[in-house]
Amino acid sequence: MDFKNWVTAPTLKKVVCQHADAQKYVVTDVLTPGKEYEVKNETEEFIFIIDNTGKVGGYYKTYFE
């Protein structure tokens, strides 16, 4: 899947954010705990969603249910 088309690509599934407590990065501005996000792509370690900015971002799977 071409990353340039992820915004318009069909949603694979939906996930709910569990927390936004990051040790290394600031994610509280782009993730809201309890909010449901559309998954556009997924790897073993990361999940790519449309975040609060309206753009596709990659985050560790530990933030989501």
Secondary structure, DSSP 8 states (H G I E B T S, - for coil): --GGGTTTS---EEEEB-----SSS--TTT--TT-EEEEEEE-SSEEEEE-TTSSEEEEEGGGB-
